Amino acid sequence: MKKVIYTNSAPEPIGPYSQAIVANGFLFASGQVAINPENGELNIVSIAEETHQVMRNIKAVLLEAEYAFEHIIKTTIFLSDMALFAEVNEVYGSYFESAYPARETVAVKGLPKGVNVEISITAYKA
């Protein structure tokens, strides 16, 4: 059985999908971009701040589902340009203490709303 996760503390989905789904201990969270859920505006002042907003949005979904960053087992990072990798990686890494999740990072031609970074996660909690 699956459970839909929704929180006002993360951006509203911009399409026909859920913020996250929990099934059999796994949390599958849709990709997050740098939309500030308080005002619905993009937070793209810098790539560092854009990445922090993405990670804050992920944290909000995790908290609503009663998970934490330590439960994340896999992430996918989508970048508009691989030249952004080092800065995004630095911010991303600051949200984990140890036992980093498995991950891939890919450059794509375009992302929703013209953002530079989108991150999706899978978490597990027994």
PyMOL commands that set and color helices and strands:
alter all, ss='L'
color gray80, all
select helices_A, chain A and resi 47-64+69-71+82-93+112-114
alter helices_A, ss='H'
color red, helices_A
select strands_A, chain A and resi 2-5+20-23+26-32+72-79+102-107+117-124
alter strands_A, ss='S'
color yellow, strands_A
deselect
rebuild
show_as cartoon
